[in-house]
Amino acid sequence: MNPFFQQLIISNIKRKHQNKPSPKNINQYDISKELYKLKITIWYWLKNFFLIGLGVISAGFGLESFLLPNSFIDGGVTGISLLTSKVTAIPLPLLIILINSPFIVLGYKQIGKGFAIKSVIAICGLALAITFIHYPVITSDKLLVSVFGGFFLGAGIGFAIRGGAVLDGTEVLAIYLTKKTGLTIGDIILTFNILIFSIAAYLLSIEIALYSILTYMSAAKTIDFIVEGVEEYIGVTIISSHSEEIRIMITEDLERGVTIYNGKRGYGKRGDNSNEIDVIYSVITRLEIAKIQSEIMKIDKNAFIVMNSVKDTIGGIIKKRPLKH
């Protein structure tokens, strides 16, 4: 390792221990561990900025090539910016930055500094892309504009979210209001967008408002697809007196990982039952639900199975391959 770089890492270790007892001897293991953390951090930021850049280009393409030439709008802050730009002739890039600014401040308070910095970069990047990149106008067909304009805009927002930022501050406001009002995020965003499209119907036309709703629906589904991925993961909790057989079936036949929890039965057919039992937890893909249910029923038809949606997973044994039959 370069001596200068090594000294930089040693200085960083000492800096982290400013308010703690400083290690007497910094050995090679400490340096290697700190170097590994640094590599992970660098990779994390590079990946995030790549996704944010991809999101900016995609969102700019959706706006410039589809929505703007045809006077369509979208939901959320982007929709407010598009609508205000049509009514007042204020440049859209400036509106995107100004209208999103309060939400970024709110995001800084609610989520953190890193999120706010990346969101500022993303939103300013989108404003610059709209200003300086000359996207071609693809079509004037209203149906194609609403579907594909929403698709590319939604893909851009989705990639930005995967990069830890937002191109539209509506979600930040929804998270904040959820804590204050008790309403769900979906309810708040829906109410917000109903108001936007109602104003658009009054100021522009009902036809444009209806096509804009289609744009919003296309964008929303694309965001879900980008953020949550192609496959939906399912967490499966299994409580059975034949837990060992089920564990072997999942690990050997399905080739999936499992976690075993120690539990106690709370109530049985004959009243109170506090016998200890192993609780099995595994994560599978949506396509494997029928398969695992069938295999569990073969072992224990009285097994208690709970399934819940899992947004994303890291690590573990979740292979993306065709099922065994």
Stockholm file with secondary structure:
# STOCKHOLM 1.0

chainA/1-325         MNPFFQQLIISNIKRKHQNKPSPKNINQYDISKELYKLKITIWYWLKNFFLIGLGVISAGFGLESFLLPNSFIDGGVTGISLLTSKVTAIPLPLLIILINSPFIVLGYKQIGKGFAIKSVIAICGLALAITFIHYPVITSDKLLVSVFGGFFLGAGIGFAIRGGAVLDGTEVLAIYLTKKTGLTIGDIILTFNILIFSIAAYLLSIEIALYSILTYMSAAKTIDFIVEGVEEYIGVTIISSHSEEIRIMITEDLERGVTIYNGKRGYGKRGDNSNEIDVIYSVITRLEIAKIQSEIMKIDKNAFIVMNSVKDTIGGIIKKRPLKH
#=GR chainA/1-325 SS CCHHHHHHHHHHHHHHTTTSCCCSCCCHHHHHHHHHHHHHHHHHHHHHHHHHHHHHHHHHHHIIIIIGGGTCCCSHHHHHHHHHHHHHCCCHHHHHHHHHHHHHHHHHHHTCHHHHHHHHHHHHHHHHHHHHCCCCCCCCCHHHHHHHHHHHHHHHHHHHHHTTCCSSTHHHHHHHHHHHHCCCHHHHHHHHHHHHHHHHHHHTCHHHHHHHHHHHHHHHHHHHHHHHCSSCEEEEEEECTTHHHHHHIIIIISCCCEEEEEEECCCBTTBCCCCEEEEEEEEEEGGGHHHHHHHHHHHCTTCEEEEEEECCCCSSSCCCSCCCC
#=GC SS_cons         CCHHHHHHHHHHHHHHTTTSCCCSCCCHHHHHHHHHHHHHHHHHHHHHHHHHHHHHHHHHHHIIIIIGGGTCCCSHHHHHHHHHHHHHCCCHHHHHHHHHHHHHHHHHHHTCHHHHHHHHHHHHHHHHHHHHCCCCCCCCCHHHHHHHHHHHHHHHHHHHHHTTCCSSTHHHHHHHHHHHHCCCHHHHHHHHHHHHHHHHHHHTCHHHHHHHHHHHHHHHHHHHHHHHCSSCEEEEEEECTTHHHHHHIIIIISCCCEEEEEEECCCBTTBCCCCEEEEEEEEEEGGGHHHHHHHHHHHCTTCEEEEEEECCCCSSSCCCSCCCC
//
